[in-house]
Amino acid sequence: MIPKETIDRIYDAVKIEEVVSDYVTLKKRGANLIGLCPFHDEKTGSFTVSPSKGIYKCFGCGKAGNAVNFVKEIEQCDYYDALRQLARKYHIEIEERQLTAEEQQRQDDRESMFVVNDRANRWFQDTLWNTREGQAIGLSYLRERGVRDDIIRRFQLGYSPEKGNPLSTALRKEGFKEEYLVNNPDTRIGTGICGKSEDGRLYDRFRDRVIFPIHTVSGKTVAFAGRILKKKENTGKYINSPDSIIYSKTNELYGLFLAKQAIARQNLCYLVEGQMDVISMFQAGIENVVASGGTALTKPQIRLIHRFTGNITVLYDGDAAGIHAALRGIDMFLEEGFQVKVLLLPDGEDPDSFARSHNASDFIEYIRQNQTDFIRYKTQLLQDEAKNDPMKRSQLIRSLVESIAVIPDPITRQVYIKDCSEQLGMAEYILSRETARLRRTRREGDQRPAANTNAETSSTPETPFSEPQPQPEEQQQPTIPRTAEDPSFDHNMRNLLQVIVRYGDRCLGDPETGNWIPVGEYIIRELTNDGIRPRQPIQQTIIDEFMQHYREPGFNANSFFVHHTNPHVSQLAAELTADQYQLSKIFYKQSISENVVQEVRPQTDEDILPELTNQLLLELKYTVVNERIAMLQKALQEAQKNNDWERQKSLLSEQPQLLQIRSLICKELGNRVVVN
């Protein structure tokens, strides 16, 4: 859909560290950068970015790729949408070829919804600032709440009029399609900015409300929240955009787009409940603050915060609802490895009102003096509730232990157990034993579904890339039933592909005779001569692509595959490039004296490329022969059980040859270390 020349320009312009830094806080570590993986739950950073190679790799979950793969994964878009986004970032103009109808529709749906949201956002702001009603009601309300004009503009606040349907009318006049204005809950297409009455007329969804746009981490307007200004029966204070293909309220945090840099800089995030809490604290000078948006806190929201910091201070109202909301969120933060503090504001105060009556330094000082560690907070709170009731006290202790049990770090758990023991006057070993029991129960519960999943997976093994072609009837060998495939085959095949991707264009041979051959061609010829093919289609694709392009002038295997236009190829190539795989598994024996021999590891894999290549080929061939012998022995057992003498004779005639081949391979491998 996008010309290859344009794709090449995008790849040439992109700096992966700049792309990833829009979403993940990276810290320098040697030649690379490291941060918390945005694709899985982790407590310590294993997400590595290599600017020199132009790739990322998470050594926790295994995800890897180039800048395009990263945008594709993080934004949940397709390959070409990721290219377009990077092209916009680096000001590269794209002239696209014609898309298929399905591709065009998929792209149009997402892009059109973002365009609708962006246009509506500007319309709401214009209504707030440039209409009488907007100024008299919406702007007046915000100013009465003490919000400065510069903050109103920074958060892009707006207003939707009370009467009529001016937004619906304006958008329809501008040519926006109804399907993108009204949300379809079945297809999740449509922004939901407008509703549709029973008689088919469109109406404005957010009438008579101050509008708070909600942004993605990258700054796109993804949804809206509208706050009503007049009390009405059977009408909620807030209404929000419905879930759609671009928005899920459980995956977004209000204010994160503006707060992410301050959070990373201060290594701390303040979590509040509502939009006005964020705005008031931001105005007071506390910019590292986000809101859950009045919904129950979710793990995706917590993981969003964890991209930028592992420290959280939860601020909630001092009423009963605020207290129990804080309790519900604490365990989730602890489970994600956060250092958690809790602050309950004075009765009658919320973060909004407290921030409006205090400047930043006073507010921060109040937080510093009054925030408390979660154990002390929860213990004191529940002790006050339990008082002298033995049953309630028992429930209190169990609740505390349940919170401690989710903490992943064992040292932190033990510190909290000791602290809890001292506060409750209970033996430490009892709390430790109960904590261990709860953790064991959790592990067993987690493993059972995993075991079922594995069982389901194993019942449908991956289909080999190619099946043996049937021979003429008179030449056919007895069929040998397959055993479970040796997993070391895929491991060894992957090692060879790693050499092809890293060094495939390097040449092997004797400079005196001029007999040179690229490493990749040599490996592939050896595999072809022995009839060995990868079992995974994507691995075969890399082999086919190499043979198709390796003779082209200036061909560089690593660059070619890492920046391949097939995202699956580029992702696998990035994994093979980034894997911390011990290619240097061959040791030279060097005599230091007559009786002492020392094993010396070469400096780099490239220094021993001929030996390394042959070693890996032999290891793969050894695996193939071993698997063949295992299958033959199983078939022989079946033939013996069935008293099939002819079949036994045929199988026995094949066995010596296989054993001889294996013996020869073992001699070739010699004393070298074989690692599977």
QUIDA-V995974 format. One record per helix or strand of 3 or more residues. SS is the DSSP state (~ for helix, > for strand). FROM is the first residue (numbers start at 1). TO is the last residue. If there is no record, write none. Layout:
[[SS & FROM & TO] [SS & FROM & TO]]
This chain:
[[~ & 4 & 13] [~ & 16 & 21] [> & 27 & 29] [> & 32 & 35] [> & 47 & 50] [> & 55 & 58] [~ & 67 & 75] [~ & 79 & 89] [~ & 101 & 130] [~ & 132 & 144] [~ & 149 & 154] [> & 158 & 160] [~ & 166 & 173] [~ & 178 & 181] [> & 194 & 196] [> & 202 & 204] [> & 209 & 215] [> & 221 & 228] [> & 238 & 240] [~ & 249 & 251] [~ & 256 & 266] [> & 269 & 272] [~ & 275 & 283] [> & 289 & 291] [~ & 299 & 306] [> & 311 & 316] [~ & 320 & 335] [> & 339 & 344] [~ & 351 & 356] [~ & 360 & 370] [~ & 374 & 386] [~ & 390 & 405] [~ & 410 & 424] [~ & 428 & 459] [~ & 473 & 475] [~ & 487 & 503] [> & 507 & 510] [> & 515 & 518] [~ & 519 & 529] [~ & 537 & 549] [~ & 557 & 562] [~ & 567 & 578] [> & 587 & 591] [> & 597 & 601] [~ & 606 & 641] [~ & 645 & 669]]
